[in-house]
Amino acid sequence: MEKNNYPNVFWLRCLQDVKYQTEEKGKYNEAETARKLGVNRSTISRWMKKSREQGFVSGSEKKLTKKGEEYLRFYDEIEKDLMEYFENLGVEEGNRSQAAAGMIDSVDSAVIRKMCQKEKKHLRYDKIGENEGKEIRQVPYEQLKDFLKAGTYPVDFALYRQGKDRQTLSMADMGFQKPGYLVYEEDRQYLELAIQEIRAYTKGGVLLSGHVQSIKYRNRQDVIEELPFMESKVRIPLQAFWFETLSEWEMSGQVQLFMTSSVGERRMPESSAVLILRF
């Protein structure tokens, strides 16, 4: 598939419905897919035309080709790994699909595979000796030099709703490309995040979209500071994070963010979220 269509959760959902309808009902109906995904039938017709051109769906029978089956199988496996990954992170069950969709839409498949493999590796380590001798402890920012070498590191992160419900992802989590990049150099120490479009379906099946429009963070002196946008990217100073060790191999950091965003033609009020990263 062409890079500008790869990967794409909408494409995957359409392929899944083609497979379901042809196997369960014997033939494919574009109107039914449009209803399920909450889009116009013309959108599905354009998708079907492009799918036939690229060899994912047969021209006459409207069934998945071998290429389409292989593509769908590959991303079904990735989605399954991501669901397990977010479960291990403690993400609430109802939010895992949203998180997986955002990841597939914004991150290269090879990066996702490595990330999931890394998480499984950490889970195996955590079972050694039933965590005997392990202790989660705070790490002052000034002591990061004892844990990090100079360099740039891709890092996993998620944004959670502020308050008691800290296992529920914030909608703003979909507004940033993953992974983020932790830069730790003598003169540059920050977490860099790239902003992307937020796309989400309402309970009524209506697709909403927008972007994060402003971001502030609470520093360690309890002062709120605004982050400037630089070519659709923001850099959160590492001095603002609270760090702790999770194991001999892993650390986490967290910082409180305050954001506004646009969804469709509406401007959403400022909301807060906690960004948690692992590295």
N, C-alpha and C positions, 0 to 999 in steps of 0.2 A: 504494500500500500504506500502511496506517496506520503512523504514526511509530514505534510500539512494536515493529513488525516490520520496520523499515527502517533501514539495510540489515541483512541477516542471512545469514551464510554457510551455515547449516544449510538455510535456505529455498532458497538458490541451488543447493546440492548436490541437493536433492530435485527441483527443476525440471530440472536437468541430467539426472538419471536418468529422469525422465518423458520427456524428449526422446529420450534414447538408446534406451529400451525401445520406445517407439512407432515410432521410425524403423528400428531394427535388428530388432526382434522382432514388430512389428505390434500389440502390445497391452501394457498396463501391468500390473505385478504389485507390489502394495504390499509383500509379504513380501520380495521381492528388494531393494527399496530399504532396508528395515529392516535386512536382513543386511549390506548394503554399509556403512551408516552406523553400525552397532552399536547400534541402538536397538530398542525394542519396536515391534511392528507397530501397536499402539494409538497410538503417537506419530505414525506416518506417517498413520494414518487421520484423526487430528485435524488434522494439517497439510493433508491433502487436502481436508477439509471446509472449512477456512478459505480455501484456495486457490480452491475453486469459488465460495465466497461473494464473494470479492474479484475474481473474473473472470480469474484467471491460468490456470485449468485448466477445460476444458469439463465440464459436469455428467455427460453420458452417456458420451462417448467416452474421457474421462480423457486428453485430449491438451492440449498447450499452446494457449491462445488466442492471438490476435494480440497482446494485451496482455502475456501471459506470454512470448511470443517476444521482444518488444521489451525487456522487463525483463531477461531472461536475456542478450540480446545486449549490452545496455548494461553490465551487470556483468561479463560475460566480457571486455569491452574494458578495464574498470578493473582487473580481476585481471591481465590481460596486461601493462598498464602498470606495475603494482606489482611483478610478477615481474622486469621489466626494471630497475625502480628499485632493487630489492634486489640484483640482480646487479651493478649499477654501484657500489653501496655495498660490494661485496666479500663479501656474505653467502653462505655456503656453499650450494650448489645444493639440498641436502636440507632446508634450513631456510627456503627462500624461500616455499614454500606456507604454512607455519605463520605466517610474518610477514605475508604478504598477507591471510590469513584474519583475523588479529587486527586488522589495519588496517581492513578492510571492516566488521568488527563494531563498531568503536568510533569511526570517523571519518566525518564527512559526506563524501558523494561529491564535492562541489565542492572541498573542501579537498584531497582525494586528487588530483584532477585538477591543481590548481594546484601541488601539491608535486611531482608527476611532471614537469610542464612545466618547473618551476624546475630540476630535476635535469638534464633534457635540455639546458636553456640553459647550465648550468655545463659540461656535457660539450663543448658547441660551443666555449665559451670556452677550455677546456683544450687544444683542438687548434690554437688560434691560435699560430703561431710555434713549435709543438711544445714549449710551456712554456718557451721561452727567457726567461731573466731571472727566472723564478719560483723562489722559495726558501721552503721551509717553515721557520718560525722560531718559537721560543717567545715567548709574550707574557705577561709578569708580570701578575698580577691588577690591580696598581696602575695599569697602562697601558691597561686596558680603556676608560677614558674617552677615549682617543685614537681608538678604533675604534667606539664605540657612543654614540648619542645617548640621552638619557633617554626611557624608554618601556617598553612591554610587547610582546614579540615572540613569535609562535608559532614553535617550533623543532622540527626533526626530531631524533629520538634513537633509540637502540637499546641494549639491554643484551646484552653478550656474555659467554660463559663465561670465567672467570678461568683463566689459565695459558697454555700454548702454543697451545691451540686457540682463538685469539681471533677467528676468523671464524664461529664457531658461536653462534647466538643462545641465550641463556639462556631457560629456560621463564618466568622472571620478566618477560621482555620483554612477554608477553601480559597481565601484571598491571597495566599502566598505559595510560590513554587517550592517544592521540596526536592532535595534536601536544602537546608540553609548552609551557609559557609561561615565557620568560626575562624577568624583571622587573629593570629597571636604572633605579633612581631614586636620588636622593641618600641617602634613608634606608631603601631597600628594594632589596636586590640578591640575587636567588635564582632558582633554577629550580623552578617549581611543577609537580608531577605529580599527576594524579588517579588514584586506585586503581580498578580494575575487576575483575570476576570473571575468573579464569583458567579456560579451558575447553580441554581437549586430549584426544585419543584415544590410547589405548595401542596397541601393535602388535597386540593382540588385538581391537581395535575397541571397547574399553570407554571410555565418556566419563567423564573425571575433571574435577572442578571445585573451586575454592577461591579464596582471596584471600591477598595478601601481608599478613602479620600484624605484622611488625616490620622496621624498616629502620635500619641504622647506616651511617655513611660514614667514610672515612679522610680527615682534613683534611691540609693541606699541612705540618703539623708532625708528621705520622705518628701522630696520636692518633685513636682510634676514638670517634665520638660518635653518640648515638642521635637519630633524628629523631622528633618528636612528630607524631601524626596530627591533622589539623584538618579535620573534616567530610569524611573520606575523601580528604584531600589531604596531601601532604608538600612541604616547601620545603627544597631543598638550597642552602646558601649558596654563592654564586659564588666566595667566597674558597677553597673546597675544591677547585675545579677547576684542572687544568693546561690552559692555553690555548695554541693555536698558530694561525698564519695558514696557510691552504691555498692561497690565491690573493689577488688584489687585492680580490675580492668576497666571500670566504668565510673563516670561522674554524671551528675545532672546539675542543671542550673535553672533558675526561674526568675521571671520579672513580670510585674504587672503592667499591662498596656491599656490605653484608652483610645478608642477608634471611632471614627464616623465612616459611613460607607453609603454608596448609592445603590439602590436595587430597582432596576427599571427606571421609571421617572420619579421615584420617591427618594428622598434623602432620609436615611435612617438616623435616629438620634444617637448621641455618643453612648457607647457601651464599653464595659471593661471586660478584660479577659486575662487569664494567667498563661503566659508562654512558658512551656517547660521543654527544655532540650536535653538530649542525652548524647554523650560522647565518650 
